[in-house]
Amino acid sequence: MKQKLDAIDRKLLELLQKSCDLPINELAAAVHLTVTPCWRRIQRLKDLGVISQQVALVERQKVNLGVTVFVAVRTRDHDLPWLEKFRATVQAIPEIVEVYRMSGDVDYLLRVVVPDIAAYDQVYKQLIRQVPLSDVSSSFAMEELKYTTAVPLNYAAG
């Protein structure tokens, strides 16, 4: 369900997407509110599920995860038991950080972060050992041109 967000809500979300640990007094000043109403708005955004969680983003290179692999998966199985097994399998492999069910020729697209090709091979073997797949195609990212966790807020209902 779309939530009604006004300009102050959108500005708060914009600021929090850049740094969720900004002091409440700085956030309040940036949106021209006093601290208590600003805090209440943030709590409301949390209660509505607009803010789903606040996390620390880890620099992958600093923790030896410099290789990103995009994995296109095709399967012949499209039943619910297979999907539940696939979901449980990918959720249990920490190197698989994103998974999408796709339209078109590819059934699922995975983003995997690993230190090197050998580590990816271990992830690949773990995946195919646990779930029947008809085709797995891996593409290694050569350069990251843009990465953000921030979503555009210009579509938020006002």
Chimera marker file (.cmm) of the C-alpha trace (Angstrom):
<marker_set name="trace">
<marker id="1" x="0.000" y="0.000" z="0.000" r="1" g="1" b="0" radius="0.5"/>
<marker id="2" x="1.312" y="3.441" z="-0.902" r="1" g="1" b="0" radius="0.5"/>
<marker id="3" x="1.867" y="5.755" z="2.038" r="1" g="1" b="0" radius="0.5"/>
<marker id="4" x="1.121" y="9.466" z="2.016" r="1" g="1" b="0" radius="0.5"/>
<marker id="5" x="4.437" y="11.245" z="2.370" r="1" g="1" b="0" radius="0.5"/>
<marker id="6" x="4.798" y="14.994" z="2.461" r="1" g="1" b="0" radius="0.5"/>
<marker id="7" x="7.873" y="17.060" z="1.600" r="1" g="1" b="0" radius="0.5"/>
<marker id="8" x="9.230" y="16.806" z="5.155" r="1" g="1" b="0" radius="0.5"/>
<marker id="9" x="8.894" y="13.001" z="5.154" r="1" g="1" b="0" radius="0.5"/>
<marker id="10" x="10.669" y="12.781" z="1.806" r="1" g="1" b="0" radius="0.5"/>
<marker id="11" x="13.481" y="15.082" z="3.003" r="1" g="1" b="0" radius="0.5"/>
<marker id="12" x="13.920" y="13.025" z="6.185" r="1" g="1" b="0" radius="0.5"/>
<marker id="13" x="14.087" y="9.826" z="4.129" r="1" g="1" b="0" radius="0.5"/>
<marker id="14" x="16.607" y="11.403" z="1.765" r="1" g="1" b="0" radius="0.5"/>
<marker id="15" x="18.832" y="12.395" z="4.691" r="1" g="1" b="0" radius="0.5"/>
<marker id="16" x="18.481" y="9.046" z="6.479" r="1" g="1" b="0" radius="0.5"/>
<marker id="17" x="19.333" y="7.136" z="3.295" r="1" g="1" b="0" radius="0.5"/>
<marker id="18" x="22.641" y="9.000" z="3.201" r="1" g="1" b="0" radius="0.5"/>
<marker id="19" x="23.406" y="8.442" z="6.892" r="1" g="1" b="0" radius="0.5"/>
<marker id="20" x="21.004" y="6.894" z="9.374" r="1" g="1" b="0" radius="0.5"/>
<marker id="21" x="23.144" y="7.929" z="12.315" r="1" g="1" b="0" radius="0.5"/>
<marker id="22" x="22.682" y="11.677" z="11.916" r="1" g="1" b="0" radius="0.5"/>
<marker id="23" x="21.801" y="13.220" z="15.276" r="1" g="1" b="0" radius="0.5"/>
<marker id="24" x="18.100" y="13.966" z="15.654" r="1" g="1" b="0" radius="0.5"/>
<marker id="25" x="18.811" y="17.664" z="16.225" r="1" g="1" b="0" radius="0.5"/>
<marker id="26" x="20.602" y="17.880" z="12.848" r="1" g="1" b="0" radius="0.5"/>
<marker id="27" x="17.742" y="16.088" z="11.112" r="1" g="1" b="0" radius="0.5"/>
<marker id="28" x="15.216" y="18.375" z="12.774" r="1" g="1" b="0" radius="0.5"/>
<marker id="29" x="17.121" y="21.499" z="11.744" r="1" g="1" b="0" radius="0.5"/>
<marker id="30" x="17.434" y="20.254" z="8.153" r="1" g="1" b="0" radius="0.5"/>
<marker id="31" x="13.646" y="19.836" z="7.839" r="1" g="1" b="0" radius="0.5"/>
<marker id="32" x="12.782" y="22.934" z="9.907" r="1" g="1" b="0" radius="0.5"/>
<marker id="33" x="11.189" y="21.099" z="12.822" r="1" g="1" b="0" radius="0.5"/>
<marker id="34" x="11.936" y="20.886" z="16.494" r="1" g="1" b="0" radius="0.5"/>
<marker id="35" x="13.395" y="17.640" z="17.801" r="1" g="1" b="0" radius="0.5"/>
<marker id="36" x="10.212" y="16.020" z="19.160" r="1" g="1" b="0" radius="0.5"/>
<marker id="37" x="8.050" y="16.396" z="16.022" r="1" g="1" b="0" radius="0.5"/>
<marker id="38" x="10.979" y="15.240" z="13.898" r="1" g="1" b="0" radius="0.5"/>
<marker id="39" x="11.458" y="12.150" z="16.095" r="1" g="1" b="0" radius="0.5"/>
<marker id="40" x="7.699" y="11.436" z="15.883" r="1" g="1" b="0" radius="0.5"/>
<marker id="41" x="7.811" y="11.591" z="12.085" r="1" g="1" b="0" radius="0.5"/>
<marker id="42" x="10.708" y="9.140" z="11.957" r="1" g="1" b="0" radius="0.5"/>
<marker id="43" x="8.861" y="6.797" z="14.329" r="1" g="1" b="0" radius="0.5"/>
<marker id="44" x="5.747" y="7.093" z="12.134" r="1" g="1" b="0" radius="0.5"/>
<marker id="45" x="7.803" y="6.189" z="9.048" r="1" g="1" b="0" radius="0.5"/>
<marker id="46" x="9.104" y="3.136" z="10.921" r="1" g="1" b="0" radius="0.5"/>
<marker id="47" x="5.631" y="2.167" z="12.135" r="1" g="1" b="0" radius="0.5"/>
<marker id="48" x="4.268" y="2.436" z="8.583" r="1" g="1" b="0" radius="0.5"/>
<marker id="49" x="7.081" y="0.217" z="7.311" r="1" g="1" b="0" radius="0.5"/>
<marker id="50" x="8.473" y="2.956" z="5.063" r="1" g="1" b="0" radius="0.5"/>
<marker id="51" x="11.729" y="2.619" z="7.003" r="1" g="1" b="0" radius="0.5"/>
<marker id="52" x="12.160" y="-1.128" z="7.232" r="1" g="1" b="0" radius="0.5"/>
<marker id="53" x="15.545" y="-1.237" z="8.955" r="1" g="1" b="0" radius="0.5"/>
<marker id="54" x="18.637" y="0.776" z="9.755" r="1" g="1" b="0" radius="0.5"/>
<marker id="55" x="21.935" y="-0.897" z="8.927" r="1" g="1" b="0" radius="0.5"/>
<marker id="56" x="25.653" y="-0.280" z="8.572" r="1" g="1" b="0" radius="0.5"/>
<marker id="57" x="26.965" y="-0.676" z="5.025" r="1" g="1" b="0" radius="0.5"/>
<marker id="58" x="30.236" y="-2.581" z="4.919" r="1" g="1" b="0" radius="0.5"/>
<marker id="59" x="32.875" y="-1.664" z="2.333" r="1" g="1" b="0" radius="0.5"/>
<marker id="60" x="33.280" y="-4.993" z="0.515" r="1" g="1" b="0" radius="0.5"/>
<marker id="61" x="36.904" y="-4.398" z="-0.473" r="1" g="1" b="0" radius="0.5"/>
<marker id="62" x="37.867" y="-3.844" z="3.180" r="1" g="1" b="0" radius="0.5"/>
<marker id="63" x="36.523" y="-7.303" z="4.147" r="1" g="1" b="0" radius="0.5"/>
<marker id="64" x="38.062" y="-9.191" z="1.225" r="1" g="1" b="0" radius="0.5"/>
<marker id="65" x="34.917" y="-9.415" z="-0.931" r="1" g="1" b="0" radius="0.5"/>
<marker id="66" x="36.205" y="-7.708" z="-4.059" r="1" g="1" b="0" radius="0.5"/>
<marker id="67" x="34.520" y="-9.945" z="-6.652" r="1" g="1" b="0" radius="0.5"/>
<marker id="68" x="30.891" y="-9.483" z="-7.645" r="1" g="1" b="0" radius="0.5"/>
<marker id="69" x="29.240" y="-12.177" z="-9.734" r="1" g="1" b="0" radius="0.5"/>
<marker id="70" x="25.846" y="-11.951" z="-11.410" r="1" g="1" b="0" radius="0.5"/>
<marker id="71" x="24.369" y="-15.396" z="-11.844" r="1" g="1" b="0" radius="0.5"/>
<marker id="72" x="21.515" y="-16.104" z="-14.251" r="1" g="1" b="0" radius="0.5"/>
<marker id="73" x="19.632" y="-19.265" z="-13.321" r="1" g="1" b="0" radius="0.5"/>
<marker id="74" x="17.160" y="-21.242" z="-15.393" r="1" g="1" b="0" radius="0.5"/>
<marker id="75" x="15.124" y="-24.157" z="-14.110" r="1" g="1" b="0" radius="0.5"/>
<marker id="76" x="12.716" y="-26.671" z="-15.566" r="1" g="1" b="0" radius="0.5"/>
<marker id="77" x="10.855" y="-26.854" z="-12.252" r="1" g="1" b="0" radius="0.5"/>
<marker id="78" x="8.297" y="-24.161" z="-11.589" r="1" g="1" b="0" radius="0.5"/>
<marker id="79" x="6.322" y="-25.686" z="-8.748" r="1" g="1" b="0" radius="0.5"/>
<marker id="80" x="5.968" y="-24.420" z="-5.197" r="1" g="1" b="0" radius="0.5"/>
<marker id="81" x="8.057" y="-27.153" z="-3.495" r="1" g="1" b="0" radius="0.5"/>
<marker id="82" x="10.983" y="-26.392" z="-5.835" r="1" g="1" b="0" radius="0.5"/>
<marker id="83" x="10.649" y="-22.665" z="-5.184" r="1" g="1" b="0" radius="0.5"/>
<marker id="84" x="10.603" y="-23.186" z="-1.416" r="1" g="1" b="0" radius="0.5"/>
<marker id="85" x="13.733" y="-25.377" z="-1.633" r="1" g="1" b="0" radius="0.5"/>
<marker id="86" x="15.467" y="-22.806" z="-3.858" r="1" g="1" b="0" radius="0.5"/>
<marker id="87" x="14.492" y="-19.963" z="-1.520" r="1" g="1" b="0" radius="0.5"/>
<marker id="88" x="15.807" y="-21.844" z="1.540" r="1" g="1" b="0" radius="0.5"/>
<marker id="89" x="19.024" y="-22.721" z="-0.289" r="1" g="1" b="0" radius="0.5"/>
<marker id="90" x="19.871" y="-19.189" z="-1.438" r="1" g="1" b="0" radius="0.5"/>
<marker id="91" x="18.944" y="-17.730" z="1.946" r="1" g="1" b="0" radius="0.5"/>
<marker id="92" x="21.378" y="-20.125" z="3.623" r="1" g="1" b="0" radius="0.5"/>
<marker id="93" x="24.341" y="-19.102" z="1.442" r="1" g="1" b="0" radius="0.5"/>
<marker id="94" x="25.687" y="-15.797" z="2.815" r="1" g="1" b="0" radius="0.5"/>
<marker id="95" x="27.691" y="-14.976" z="-0.324" r="1" g="1" b="0" radius="0.5"/>
<marker id="96" x="24.404" y="-14.703" z="-2.252" r="1" g="1" b="0" radius="0.5"/>
<marker id="97" x="23.329" y="-11.203" z="-1.270" r="1" g="1" b="0" radius="0.5"/>
<marker id="98" x="20.457" y="-10.607" z="-3.693" r="1" g="1" b="0" radius="0.5"/>
<marker id="99" x="18.042" y="-12.872" z="-5.566" r="1" g="1" b="0" radius="0.5"/>
<marker id="100" x="15.288" y="-11.869" z="-7.984" r="1" g="1" b="0" radius="0.5"/>
<marker id="101" x="12.669" y="-13.927" z="-9.796" r="1" g="1" b="0" radius="0.5"/>
<marker id="102" x="12.695" y="-12.595" z="-13.339" r="1" g="1" b="0" radius="0.5"/>
<marker id="103" x="10.480" y="-12.397" z="-16.378" r="1" g="1" b="0" radius="0.5"/>
<marker id="104" x="11.906" y="-13.396" z="-19.754" r="1" g="1" b="0" radius="0.5"/>
<marker id="105" x="14.546" y="-16.014" z="-20.564" r="1" g="1" b="0" radius="0.5"/>
<marker id="106" x="16.188" y="-16.080" z="-17.129" r="1" g="1" b="0" radius="0.5"/>
<marker id="107" x="14.164" y="-17.426" z="-14.209" r="1" g="1" b="0" radius="0.5"/>
<marker id="108" x="16.305" y="-16.018" z="-11.363" r="1" g="1" b="0" radius="0.5"/>
<marker id="109" x="19.097" y="-13.486" z="-11.111" r="1" g="1" b="0" radius="0.5"/>
<marker id="110" x="21.528" y="-13.655" z="-8.199" r="1" g="1" b="0" radius="0.5"/>
<marker id="111" x="24.195" y="-11.251" z="-7.016" r="1" g="1" b="0" radius="0.5"/>
<marker id="112" x="27.069" y="-12.992" z="-5.273" r="1" g="1" b="0" radius="0.5"/>
<marker id="113" x="30.007" y="-11.367" z="-3.470" r="1" g="1" b="0" radius="0.5"/>
<marker id="114" x="33.179" y="-13.388" z="-2.898" r="1" g="1" b="0" radius="0.5"/>
<marker id="115" x="36.924" y="-12.853" z="-2.520" r="1" g="1" b="0" radius="0.5"/>
<marker id="116" x="37.876" y="-14.694" z="-5.714" r="1" g="1" b="0" radius="0.5"/>
<marker id="117" x="36.828" y="-17.120" z="-8.449" r="1" g="1" b="0" radius="0.5"/>
<marker id="118" x="37.661" y="-20.169" z="-6.326" r="1" g="1" b="0" radius="0.5"/>
<marker id="119" x="35.265" y="-18.968" z="-3.621" r="1" g="1" b="0" radius="0.5"/>
<marker id="120" x="32.581" y="-18.427" z="-6.258" r="1" g="1" b="0" radius="0.5"/>
<marker id="121" x="33.141" y="-21.980" z="-7.487" r="1" g="1" b="0" radius="0.5"/>
<marker id="122" x="32.381" y="-23.231" z="-3.979" r="1" g="1" b="0" radius="0.5"/>
<marker id="123" x="29.139" y="-21.208" z="-3.917" r="1" g="1" b="0" radius="0.5"/>
<marker id="124" x="28.236" y="-22.570" z="-7.357" r="1" g="1" b="0" radius="0.5"/>
<marker id="125" x="28.845" y="-26.171" z="-6.257" r="1" g="1" b="0" radius="0.5"/>
<marker id="126" x="26.827" y="-25.673" z="-3.097" r="1" g="1" b="0" radius="0.5"/>
<marker id="127" x="23.930" y="-24.245" z="-5.109" r="1" g="1" b="0" radius="0.5"/>
<marker id="128" x="23.812" y="-26.977" z="-7.762" r="1" g="1" b="0" radius="0.5"/>
<marker id="129" x="24.269" y="-29.717" z="-5.147" r="1" g="1" b="0" radius="0.5"/>
<marker id="130" x="21.141" y="-28.598" z="-3.282" r="1" g="1" b="0" radius="0.5"/>
<marker id="131" x="18.725" y="-27.538" z="-6.030" r="1" g="1" b="0" radius="0.5"/>
<marker id="132" x="18.150" y="-28.967" z="-9.535" r="1" g="1" b="0" radius="0.5"/>
<marker id="133" x="18.870" y="-26.282" z="-12.153" r="1" g="1" b="0" radius="0.5"/>
<marker id="134" x="18.817" y="-26.526" z="-15.942" r="1" g="1" b="0" radius="0.5"/>
<marker id="135" x="21.274" y="-23.702" z="-16.670" r="1" g="1" b="0" radius="0.5"/>
<marker id="136" x="23.566" y="-21.465" z="-14.642" r="1" g="1" b="0" radius="0.5"/>
<marker id="137" x="25.408" y="-18.609" z="-16.342" r="1" g="1" b="0" radius="0.5"/>
<marker id="138" x="27.869" y="-16.472" z="-14.387" r="1" g="1" b="0" radius="0.5"/>
<marker id="139" x="29.114" y="-12.997" z="-15.276" r="1" g="1" b="0" radius="0.5"/>
<marker id="140" x="31.916" y="-11.390" z="-13.299" r="1" g="1" b="0" radius="0.5"/>
<marker id="141" x="31.675" y="-7.631" z="-12.784" r="1" g="1" b="0" radius="0.5"/>
<marker id="142" x="34.770" y="-5.881" z="-14.096" r="1" g="1" b="0" radius="0.5"/>
<marker id="143" x="34.052" y="-2.453" z="-12.628" r="1" g="1" b="0" radius="0.5"/>
<marker id="144" x="31.366" y="-0.974" z="-10.416" r="1" g="1" b="0" radius="0.5"/>
<marker id="145" x="30.139" y="2.228" z="-12.020" r="1" g="1" b="0" radius="0.5"/>
<marker id="146" x="27.306" y="2.945" z="-9.599" r="1" g="1" b="0" radius="0.5"/>
<marker id="147" x="26.158" y="1.371" z="-6.363" r="1" g="1" b="0" radius="0.5"/>
<marker id="148" x="23.639" y="2.790" z="-3.970" r="1" g="1" b="0" radius="0.5"/>
<marker id="149" x="21.158" y="1.536" z="-1.450" r="1" g="1" b="0" radius="0.5"/>
<marker id="150" x="19.164" y="4.770" z="-1.663" r="1" g="1" b="0" radius="0.5"/>
<marker id="151" x="15.880" y="4.656" z="-3.568" r="1" g="1" b="0" radius="0.5"/>
<marker id="152" x="14.540" y="7.644" z="-5.516" r="1" g="1" b="0" radius="0.5"/>
<marker id="153" x="11.865" y="9.478" z="-3.549" r="1" g="1" b="0" radius="0.5"/>
<marker id="154" x="10.384" y="11.578" z="-6.349" r="1" g="1" b="0" radius="0.5"/>
<marker id="155" x="7.719" y="8.856" z="-6.847" r="1" g="1" b="0" radius="0.5"/>
<marker id="156" x="6.572" y="8.885" z="-3.213" r="1" g="1" b="0" radius="0.5"/>
<marker id="157" x="2.933" y="9.922" z="-2.924" r="1" g="1" b="0" radius="0.5"/>
<marker id="158" x="2.521" y="13.432" z="-1.662" r="1" g="1" b="0" radius="0.5"/>
<link id1="1" id2="2" r="1" g="1" b="0" radius="0.2"/>
<link id1="2" id2="3" r="1" g="1" b="0" radius="0.2"/>
<link id1="3" id2="4" r="1" g="1" b="0" radius="0.2"/>
<link id1="4" id2="5" r="1" g="1" b="0" radius="0.2"/>
<link id1="5" id2="6" r="1" g="1" b="0" radius="0.2"/>
<link id1="6" id2="7" r="1" g="1" b="0" radius="0.2"/>
<link id1="7" id2="8" r="1" g="1" b="0" radius="0.2"/>
<link id1="8" id2="9" r="1" g="1" b="0" radius="0.2"/>
<link id1="9" id2="10" r="1" g="1" b="0" radius="0.2"/>
<link id1="10" id2="11" r="1" g="1" b="0" radius="0.2"/>
<link id1="11" id2="12" r="1" g="1" b="0" radius="0.2"/>
<link id1="12" id2="13" r="1" g="1" b="0" radius="0.2"/>
<link id1="13" id2="14" r="1" g="1" b="0" radius="0.2"/>
<link id1="14" id2="15" r="1" g="1" b="0" radius="0.2"/>
<link id1="15" id2="16" r="1" g="1" b="0" radius="0.2"/>
<link id1="16" id2="17" r="1" g="1" b="0" radius="0.2"/>
<link id1="17" id2="18" r="1" g="1" b="0" radius="0.2"/>
<link id1="18" id2="19" r="1" g="1" b="0" radius="0.2"/>
<link id1="19" id2="20" r="1" g="1" b="0" radius="0.2"/>
<link id1="20" id2="21" r="1" g="1" b="0" radius="0.2"/>
<link id1="21" id2="22" r="1" g="1" b="0" radius="0.2"/>
<link id1="22" id2="23" r="1" g="1" b="0" radius="0.2"/>
<link id1="23" id2="24" r="1" g="1" b="0" radius="0.2"/>
<link id1="24" id2="25" r="1" g="1" b="0" radius="0.2"/>
<link id1="25" id2="26" r="1" g="1" b="0" radius="0.2"/>
<link id1="26" id2="27" r="1" g="1" b="0" radius="0.2"/>
<link id1="27" id2="28" r="1" g="1" b="0" radius="0.2"/>
<link id1="28" id2="29" r="1" g="1" b="0" radius="0.2"/>
<link id1="29" id2="30" r="1" g="1" b="0" radius="0.2"/>
<link id1="30" id2="31" r="1" g="1" b="0" radius="0.2"/>
<link id1="31" id2="32" r="1" g="1" b="0" radius="0.2"/>
<link id1="32" id2="33" r="1" g="1" b="0" radius="0.2"/>
<link id1="33" id2="34" r="1" g="1" b="0" radius="0.2"/>
<link id1="34" id2="35" r="1" g="1" b="0" radius="0.2"/>
<link id1="35" id2="36" r="1" g="1" b="0" radius="0.2"/>
<link id1="36" id2="37" r="1" g="1" b="0" radius="0.2"/>
<link id1="37" id2="38" r="1" g="1" b="0" radius="0.2"/>
<link id1="38" id2="39" r="1" g="1" b="0" radius="0.2"/>
<link id1="39" id2="40" r="1" g="1" b="0" radius="0.2"/>
<link id1="40" id2="41" r="1" g="1" b="0" radius="0.2"/>
<link id1="41" id2="42" r="1" g="1" b="0" radius="0.2"/>
<link id1="42" id2="43" r="1" g="1" b="0" radius="0.2"/>
<link id1="43" id2="44" r="1" g="1" b="0" radius="0.2"/>
<link id1="44" id2="45" r="1" g="1" b="0" radius="0.2"/>
<link id1="45" id2="46" r="1" g="1" b="0" radius="0.2"/>
<link id1="46" id2="47" r="1" g="1" b="0" radius="0.2"/>
<link id1="47" id2="48" r="1" g="1" b="0" radius="0.2"/>
<link id1="48" id2="49" r="1" g="1" b="0" radius="0.2"/>
<link id1="49" id2="50" r="1" g="1" b="0" radius="0.2"/>
<link id1="50" id2="51" r="1" g="1" b="0" radius="0.2"/>
<link id1="51" id2="52" r="1" g="1" b="0" radius="0.2"/>
<link id1="52" id2="53" r="1" g="1" b="0" radius="0.2"/>
<link id1="53" id2="54" r="1" g="1" b="0" radius="0.2"/>
<link id1="54" id2="55" r="1" g="1" b="0" radius="0.2"/>
<link id1="55" id2="56" r="1" g="1" b="0" radius="0.2"/>
<link id1="56" id2="57" r="1" g="1" b="0" radius="0.2"/>
<link id1="57" id2="58" r="1" g="1" b="0" radius="0.2"/>
<link id1="58" id2="59" r="1" g="1" b="0" radius="0.2"/>
<link id1="59" id2="60" r="1" g="1" b="0" radius="0.2"/>
<link id1="60" id2="61" r="1" g="1" b="0" radius="0.2"/>
<link id1="61" id2="62" r="1" g="1" b="0" radius="0.2"/>
<link id1="62" id2="63" r="1" g="1" b="0" radius="0.2"/>
<link id1="63" id2="64" r="1" g="1" b="0" radius="0.2"/>
<link id1="64" id2="65" r="1" g="1" b="0" radius="0.2"/>
<link id1="65" id2="66" r="1" g="1" b="0" radius="0.2"/>
<link id1="66" id2="67" r="1" g="1" b="0" radius="0.2"/>
<link id1="67" id2="68" r="1" g="1" b="0" radius="0.2"/>
<link id1="68" id2="69" r="1" g="1" b="0" radius="0.2"/>
<link id1="69" id2="70" r="1" g="1" b="0" radius="0.2"/>
<link id1="70" id2="71" r="1" g="1" b="0" radius="0.2"/>
<link id1="71" id2="72" r="1" g="1" b="0" radius="0.2"/>
<link id1="72" id2="73" r="1" g="1" b="0" radius="0.2"/>
<link id1="73" id2="74" r="1" g="1" b="0" radius="0.2"/>
<link id1="74" id2="75" r="1" g="1" b="0" radius="0.2"/>
<link id1="75" id2="76" r="1" g="1" b="0" radius="0.2"/>
<link id1="76" id2="77" r="1" g="1" b="0" radius="0.2"/>
<link id1="77" id2="78" r="1" g="1" b="0" radius="0.2"/>
<link id1="78" id2="79" r="1" g="1" b="0" radius="0.2"/>
<link id1="79" id2="80" r="1" g="1" b="0" radius="0.2"/>
<link id1="80" id2="81" r="1" g="1" b="0" radius="0.2"/>
<link id1="81" id2="82" r="1" g="1" b="0" radius="0.2"/>
<link id1="82" id2="83" r="1" g="1" b="0" radius="0.2"/>
<link id1="83" id2="84" r="1" g="1" b="0" radius="0.2"/>
<link id1="84" id2="85" r="1" g="1" b="0" radius="0.2"/>
<link id1="85" id2="86" r="1" g="1" b="0" radius="0.2"/>
<link id1="86" id2="87" r="1" g="1" b="0" radius="0.2"/>
<link id1="87" id2="88" r="1" g="1" b="0" radius="0.2"/>
<link id1="88" id2="89" r="1" g="1" b="0" radius="0.2"/>
<link id1="89" id2="90" r="1" g="1" b="0" radius="0.2"/>
<link id1="90" id2="91" r="1" g="1" b="0" radius="0.2"/>
<link id1="91" id2="92" r="1" g="1" b="0" radius="0.2"/>
<link id1="92" id2="93" r="1" g="1" b="0" radius="0.2"/>
<link id1="93" id2="94" r="1" g="1" b="0" radius="0.2"/>
<link id1="94" id2="95" r="1" g="1" b="0" radius="0.2"/>
<link id1="95" id2="96" r="1" g="1" b="0" radius="0.2"/>
<link id1="96" id2="97" r="1" g="1" b="0" radius="0.2"/>
<link id1="97" id2="98" r="1" g="1" b="0" radius="0.2"/>
<link id1="98" id2="99" r="1" g="1" b="0" radius="0.2"/>
<link id1="99" id2="100" r="1" g="1" b="0" radius="0.2"/>
<link id1="100" id2="101" r="1" g="1" b="0" radius="0.2"/>
<link id1="101" id2="102" r="1" g="1" b="0" radius="0.2"/>
<link id1="102" id2="103" r="1" g="1" b="0" radius="0.2"/>
<link id1="103" id2="104" r="1" g="1" b="0" radius="0.2"/>
<link id1="104" id2="105" r="1" g="1" b="0" radius="0.2"/>
<link id1="105" id2="106" r="1" g="1" b="0" radius="0.2"/>
<link id1="106" id2="107" r="1" g="1" b="0" radius="0.2"/>
<link id1="107" id2="108" r="1" g="1" b="0" radius="0.2"/>
<link id1="108" id2="109" r="1" g="1" b="0" radius="0.2"/>
<link id1="109" id2="110" r="1" g="1" b="0" radius="0.2"/>
<link id1="110" id2="111" r="1" g="1" b="0" radius="0.2"/>
<link id1="111" id2="112" r="1" g="1" b="0" radius="0.2"/>
<link id1="112" id2="113" r="1" g="1" b="0" radius="0.2"/>
<link id1="113" id2="114" r="1" g="1" b="0" radius="0.2"/>
<link id1="114" id2="115" r="1" g="1" b="0" radius="0.2"/>
<link id1="115" id2="116" r="1" g="1" b="0" radius="0.2"/>
<link id1="116" id2="117" r="1" g="1" b="0" radius="0.2"/>
<link id1="117" id2="118" r="1" g="1" b="0" radius="0.2"/>
<link id1="118" id2="119" r="1" g="1" b="0" radius="0.2"/>
<link id1="119" id2="120" r="1" g="1" b="0" radius="0.2"/>
<link id1="120" id2="121" r="1" g="1" b="0" radius="0.2"/>
<link id1="121" id2="122" r="1" g="1" b="0" radius="0.2"/>
<link id1="122" id2="123" r="1" g="1" b="0" radius="0.2"/>
<link id1="123" id2="124" r="1" g="1" b="0" radius="0.2"/>
<link id1="124" id2="125" r="1" g="1" b="0" radius="0.2"/>
<link id1="125" id2="126" r="1" g="1" b="0" radius="0.2"/>
<link id1="126" id2="127" r="1" g="1" b="0" radius="0.2"/>
<link id1="127" id2="128" r="1" g="1" b="0" radius="0.2"/>
<link id1="128" id2="129" r="1" g="1" b="0" radius="0.2"/>
<link id1="129" id2="130" r="1" g="1" b="0" radius="0.2"/>
<link id1="130" id2="131" r="1" g="1" b="0" radius="0.2"/>
<link id1="131" id2="132" r="1" g="1" b="0" radius="0.2"/>
<link id1="132" id2="133" r="1" g="1" b="0" radius="0.2"/>
<link id1="133" id2="134" r="1" g="1" b="0" radius="0.2"/>
<link id1="134" id2="135" r="1" g="1" b="0" radius="0.2"/>
<link id1="135" id2="136" r="1" g="1" b="0" radius="0.2"/>
<link id1="136" id2="137" r="1" g="1" b="0" radius="0.2"/>
<link id1="137" id2="138" r="1" g="1" b="0" radius="0.2"/>
<link id1="138" id2="139" r="1" g="1" b="0" radius="0.2"/>
<link id1="139" id2="140" r="1" g="1" b="0" radius="0.2"/>
<link id1="140" id2="141" r="1" g="1" b="0" radius="0.2"/>
<link id1="141" id2="142" r="1" g="1" b="0" radius="0.2"/>
<link id1="142" id2="143" r="1" g="1" b="0" radius="0.2"/>
<link id1="143" id2="144" r="1" g="1" b="0" radius="0.2"/>
<link id1="144" id2="145" r="1" g="1" b="0" radius="0.2"/>
<link id1="145" id2="146" r="1" g="1" b="0" radius="0.2"/>
<link id1="146" id2="147" r="1" g="1" b="0" radius="0.2"/>
<link id1="147" id2="148" r="1" g="1" b="0" radius="0.2"/>
<link id1="148" id2="149" r="1" g="1" b="0" radius="0.2"/>
<link id1="149" id2="150" r="1" g="1" b="0" radius="0.2"/>
<link id1="150" id2="151" r="1" g="1" b="0" radius="0.2"/>
<link id1="151" id2="152" r="1" g="1" b="0" radius="0.2"/>
<link id1="152" id2="153" r="1" g="1" b="0" radius="0.2"/>
<link id1="153" id2="154" r="1" g="1" b="0" radius="0.2"/>
<link id1="154" id2="155" r="1" g="1" b="0" radius="0.2"/>
<link id1="155" id2="156" r="1" g="1" b="0" radius="0.2"/>
<link id1="156" id2="157" r="1" g="1" b="0" radius="0.2"/>
<link id1="157" id2="158" r="1" g="1" b="0" radius="0.2"/>
</marker_set>
